[in-house]
Amino acid sequence: MGDETNRTAFMELQGRMIETTGKLKQVVTQMRGKEGEKKRAFLTLEELNQLPHDANTYKTIGKLFVLEPKSVLVNEQEQKLKDSESAISSLQV
């Protein structure tokens, strides 16, 4: 009888471990994705900041390019950067 309870407890712990490992892998994958988004936003911001203020800048929407003021694109990239940083910090908790 003692062996049976140990066996069921072991199987229960093993199931929890598999579930927790799966969740951990999912969080790590999400963090990698957010790190990539953060890096792309940072690099885009660096490139945008090198352009003169009156330069024509375009935003892609699918296969379409739309003329947008530089300030709008900079604000969007800054927001993406902040969102990625907050998502990463929330995933680390």
Residue, then its C-alpha position, 0 to 999 in steps of 0.5 A: m500500500g505504501d508503494e502504491t501511494n508513493r507511485t501515485a505521488f511520483m506520477e502526480l509530481q511528474g505530470r506537474m513537472i511536464e506541465t511546468t516545463g512546457k509553460l517555461k518553454q512557452v515563456v522563454t519563446q515569448m521573451r525571445g520574440k519580445e527581445g527581437e521586437k525590442k531590437r528591431a524597434f531600437l535599430t529602426l529608431e537609430e536609423l530614423n534619428q539619422l534622417p533629417h526632419d524634412a525627409n520623406t518617410y514611409k510606413t508599410i501597410g501590407k504591400l502598400f507604402v504610405l507617406e508619414p511624417k518622421s515624428v509619427l514613425v519615431n513615436e510608433q517605434e518608441q511605443k513599440l520599444k516601451d511595450s516590448e520592455s514592459a512585456i519582457s519585465s512582466l514575463q520575468v516575474 
